[in-house]
Amino acid sequence: MTIPHSRIAELPAHAGTTVRVRGWVTHLRSSGKVAFIVLRDGSGLLQAVLVKNAVAPETWERFSQLTQETSVEITGEARPDARAPGGFELGVSELTIYGPSPLDYPIQPKEHGVDFLLDNRHFWLRSPRQRAIARIRHEAEQAIRDFFYERDFTLVDTPILTAAIGERSGLFSTEYFDEGTAYLAQTGQLYGEAAAAAFGKIYCFGPTFRAEKSKTRRHLTEFWMVEPEVAFNDSDANMRLQEEFVSYIVARCLERRRPELAELERDVSKLESVKPPFPRVDYTDAVKILQGKGSTVQWGDDLGAEDEALLVEGYDRPIFVFNYPKEAKAFYMKENPADPRTVLCDDCLAPEGYGEIIGGSQREDDHDKLLQRIHEEKLPVDAYGWYLDLRKYGTFVHAGFGLGLERTVGWICGTPHIRETIAFPRMMNRLRP
């Protein structure tokens, strides 16, 4: 009879039977007569036990060849054991070595500097903390897709190479055949607006690129962003969608990723109160609040990380700061009819000092005002001809936002820097591995 292969997470279904498990060695110990192997296969941890007088001599000899990260296949009886990692133990009858691992494996059970760990990111991913973060990221991504699927949004894949830019921040550029300069997309939003006129409710989700020379804990040069766009939504409806969306993602991670949050020692009580509605603070009021707390911010300034941290003090959930000055925001935002100095926009700020996780706005739907803003920003009008056409042929009220995945995952995980929230982070000084 063929002995079945099982992932560690599937062992409860095989209790009392003989199975084969494949994975990598994380820890080893031996008393001379009994040996223990702790194995990782990506789905969980398993303790395997070899008893010297119960296995073939060659099997016992193979144990002595094992080192950290050796890849192996182990055959044995699966049995529950509350004391063992993962709650199951394997009584070993056979041991096969697939891939030996030299003794100089770079990441040892000791403290390492962050730069060293990033240089060895391809190995650092194997550590329990990094696996926990990655699984929470995966859950957040799936929650994002499910949220929009359940609400009948259409996923639209927008270009990464583009001639039109959406934000003021730095651009990565390249020559594009005979078409001139192309840019790596900072946002899929402009294309999302076109798609919203076709489908009503859409979102795009993919990598975006910003060549900002920033070394803060909140910045990467390549990151993932999800951007919904909804026809006939105004700024108020846009904020309601955002608070429902963020609450859904957090609730999903709390529901399905408790072990990973525990691995990270995350205080989940800080997340359990994340439910709509989120408090709203007008930008003008926010400036007054900040000045009262000692900030030097002036009306007209964008808010920095320190200002955002001051604003969220005392809140147990994200807050909205809305209606920023026109000069502080992007050209496509709708002028506020109640105060033309400002635009109908919002930033969603996470609590605990994690800062902006969403930027959103109602879009300018007036052709002439949008053209004027393009001129004011000294942008190439010809690159935006198709975008202006959206206001020429059946213009419509619409709004949307962009949620930064890494910032959101960093907040949910409680990580101090978002470089841990993506498998291979790209920063000013890091292009490898």
N, C-alpha and C positions, 0 to 999 in steps of 0.2 A: 504494500500500500504506500502510495506517495504521501510523504509528510508535508502538510501545508505550510506555506510561508505566512507569517502574521506580522503586522505592524504592532508595536508595543501597545498602542492605544486600543487595539482590537483584542488583546489577551483575555479580557473578561468573558468574551464569547467562546474561549478555548480552554477555560479552567478545567484542570484534570486530564487534559490531552497533551500529546506530544506535538510540538510545533518547531518550526525553524524561524529564527529572528536574525535579521541582518542589520548592522549598524556600526558605530564607531565607539571605541573604548574611551571612557572619560576618567575612570578611577580603577585602581587595582590594589588588592591587598591579599596576603596569604599568611596562614599560620604554619605552613609546612605540610599539613594534612588536608586542610580545607582552603580553597581559594575563592575570592569574590571578584567578579567583573561587573562594573557598572557600565551600561551600554546606552547609547543615544541613537535613535533612528529618525529623529525629526518629529515624531508623533508623541514621544515621551521618553522617560528613563526607565531602565529595567536592571534589577540586580540578578546576576546569574551566579550560581554556586556550583563549584566543582569539588567533589569529594575524591581524594586521591585513590582510595581503594575501590571506587565505584566507576572509574573511567579507565579507558585503555591507557597504557604507559605513554604512547605517542600523543594522546590528547593532553595528558598532564604536562608533557614536555612543551607542547605548544603554548601553554599558559606562560611559561617562562620567557617566551619570545614576544609577548605582548608589551606594548608601550602606549602612552597616551596618543589617541587618534588612530590607532591601528584599526583597519576595517575588517570585520569578521562576520562569520555566520555561526550561530550557536543553535544546536538542536537540544531540546530537552522538554521536560514536563512543566507546563504552566500551572502555578499554584498561587492562590491568594496569600499575601503576607502583609499585614498592616504596617509592619516595621520597615519594609523595603521601599526604596524610592519608587513612586508610581503605584504602590499598593500590590504589586505582583512580583513573584520571584520565579526564576527558571532553574530547575534542577538539571544541570548540564550532563548530556551523554556524549555529545560530539562537538568539536570546535574546529572550524576551518578559518584560516587566515587568508583574506583576499589581498589586502594592501598593507605591507609593513609601514611603520612610521618611525623615522630616526629619533634618537633621544633629544635632538636639538630642536624639537618643535617650538616655534617662537613664543607662543603664549603659554606661560607656566602659571601654576596656582600662586600668584603673588601680585603685588601692585605693579602696574605698568603705566607709563605716561600716555596722555591722550594722543600725542603725535605718533608714538610707537604703535599704539593700537590702530590708528588710522592708516599707517603704513602697512599694517598687517590686517586690514579690514576683511580680506578674504578669509582669514582665520577667526577674527574677532566675532564674525557673524555666528559662529558655532557656540558662543557662550550663552548661558541661561538668560542673562539680562537682555542680550540682543535678540535672542529668539522670542522672548516675551514681547518686546517692542514690535518686532516684525509681525507677530500674530495679531496684535492689537491694530496695527496699521492695516493688515489684511481685512480684519473685521470692519474697520471704519470704511474701507473702500467698498466692501460688499454692502454695507448699510447704505452708503451713498447711492449705489446703483439700485438697490431695492426701494429706497425712498422715492426715487423718481419714477421707477417702473410702476410702483403701486399707484402713482398719481398721474399716470398716462403721459409722462414726458417722453419725447423722442430724443434718443442719443444722436448727436451729430458730431462727426469727427472733423475738426477744423484744421487748417494747414499749420504746419510748423514753420515753413518758409513763406514769408509774406513781404509785400512791398509797403504795407501800411502798418503804422505803429499805433498802440493804444495808450501808452503811458509815457511820462517824461523820463523815466529812469533809463539807464544805459542799455545799449543794444549790442548784440553780437551780429556782425555783418559779414557777408561774403558776396563775391561777384557771381551773378547768376546768368551764365551764358551771355547772350546779347541783350538781356533785359535790364542790365545795370545792377544796382545793389539790392540784395535781398537781406532780410533780417530774420533771425530766429525769433519766433513769436513770443511776445511778452504776455499775450492773452489771446484767447479765441473769441473774445466777446463780440468784436465787430461782425464776424461771420455768423455768430450766434444770433445777432439781431436780424440778419437777413433770413436765417432759418426760422426764426419766430414768426415771421410773416407767412411762412409756408405751413407751419405745423401748430402754431399757437403757443405751445409749451415745449421748450427744448432744453437740453444741457449738453455741454461738451466737457470732457474730462481727459486730461493728458498733461505731458510735460510742458513747462514754460521756462523761459530763459531771461535773466536780467543781469546785465553786465555792471552791476553796482559794485564799486570798490568798498565793500562793507565787510567787516569782520565781526559783526555782532552775533549773539547767540540765536538771532531770529532770521538770519539771512543765509541763503544758498544761491548759487548762480544758476542751478538747474533744480526745479522743484515741480511738484504736481499741483494742479489747480482744477477745481470743478466749478463750472460757470453755467448756471441756469439763466434763461432769458424767457420772459413771459409777456405775451401780447396782452395789452389792456390792463396790466398791473401798474399802479402808481407807486410812489415811494412808500406809502403806508403799508400797502399790501406786500410790497417787497420785504419790508422788515418782518411782517408776520410770517412769511415763508421762511425767512432766515431762522427765526427762533424755533419754529417747528422742526426745521432741518437739523440744526445743531442739537436740539434736545433728543431727536431720534437717534443720531449717531452715538451720543453719550449713553443713552439708555441701552442701546444694542451692545455696546462694549461692556457695560455693567452686567448685562444679562448673560453674555456668552464668554466673557474673558476674565472672569473673577480670578482663576488661578494665575493668569499672567499679571494681572494688577497686583496680586499678592506677592508674586516674585519680585516686582518692582517696588514693593512696600508702599504702594500708593494709598493715600488716605481717601478711600472711596466715598466717605461722607462729604467730601468736597465736591463730588460729582453728582451725588444723589439728589441734590436740590436744583439741578439744571433742568428747569421746566419753564414753559411759557407762562405768563408773558415776561419778557426781559425789560428792565427799566430803560427809559429813554431820556437822554439829556441833550438839549439843544446846544450846539457848539458855543454860542454866545454865553450861555449859562456855564458851560464847562470851563471856559476861560476864566470867568469870575471865580468859580470854585477853586481852580488851580492857583490863581493869584492869591486867594485866601489861604492856601496851603504853602505859600512861599515860592511858587513857580514864577519864573521871569517871562513866561509865555505872554505874547501880545495878540490882540485880535488881528486875524489875518495869517498867523503862523499855522503851519501844520503841527500836529501834536506828536512829540517824540515819545520814545519808550518810557522815559521817566514820568512824563505827564500822564500817559495812559495808565501806568501803575498807580499813580496818585488817585486818578479818577475812580478806579475800581475798588479802592479801599472800602471795606465795610459791606461789599456786595457778595452774595453767595451764588451768583450766576452771572453770565455775561451781561453787558450793558451796551446800548446803542448810543453813539454820539452822532447827531444828525445835523444836516444843513451847514456844511462847512463853507468858508469863503471860496468864491469862484477861483481866485488865483492859486489856491492851495490844491486844487483838484484838476482832474483830466478834462479835456476839451469837450467830451461828448456828454457831459452831465447837464441835466435840465435846469435852466435858470429858475430860481425860486420866485414865483409871481409876487409873493408877499414881501420879499426883500431881494431885489436883483443883485445885491452884492454877494449873495450866496447861491448855492445849487442844492437841488433835492437829492441828497446823498446820505449815506451812513457808513460808519465803521462799527463793526461788532467787536468789542473788546472782551477777551476772556478774563476771568478773575485770577487771583493769585499772582498777578503781575505778568501774565503771559502775553498780554497786549492784543493787537489786532489779529483776528483770525479771518475776518471777512471785510471786504470793501464792496459796497453796493451803491446803486443809484437808479433813479428814473433817468431815462435817456432823453436828450434833446430831440424833440420830434419836429421842430420848426426848421425848414430847409435854410432859410436866410440866416437865422441865428447860429445854426451849426456851421455854415460857411464862414460867418464872421469869426467864430471861435477858431476855426482852422487857420484863418489868416492871422489872427492874433498870436497863435502859437507858432507861426512861421512854418507850418507843415506843408508839404507838397500837395497842392490841390488835386493834381492829376492822379495821385495815388489813392485819393478818397472819392473819385468820381462815382464808383459803384455804391459807396456808402451814402453819399448824398442822394443818390437815386432812390434810396429807401424812403426818403422824405418827400420825394417828388411824385412818386407813384403810389398813392394810398398810404400816406403817413399815418401813424397810429401811436397812441400812448403805450409805452412799454418800459419795463424795468428788469434789472437782473443784478447779479452779484458774483463775486469770485471768492471761494473759500480755499485757503492754502492748506493742503492736506498735511504737510509736515508740521506746521504750526499747531494745527488742531490735534494731531496725534501726540505732539510733544506736551501739550497741555493735559490731555487725557492720561498720558503715562506719567506726568510729573517730571519729565526729563529737563535738565537745565539748559540743554543746547539741542537744536533740531538736527544737528549732524548725525545723531543716533537714530533718527526716525526714517531714514532712507538707506537702502542697502549699500550704495556706494556714493557718498556725498560729494558734490562738486562745490568747491569754495574758491576764493581768490587764489589761494596758494596750494590747491589740491586738485590734480587731474588724474592721479593714479592711486590705488589700482582701479 
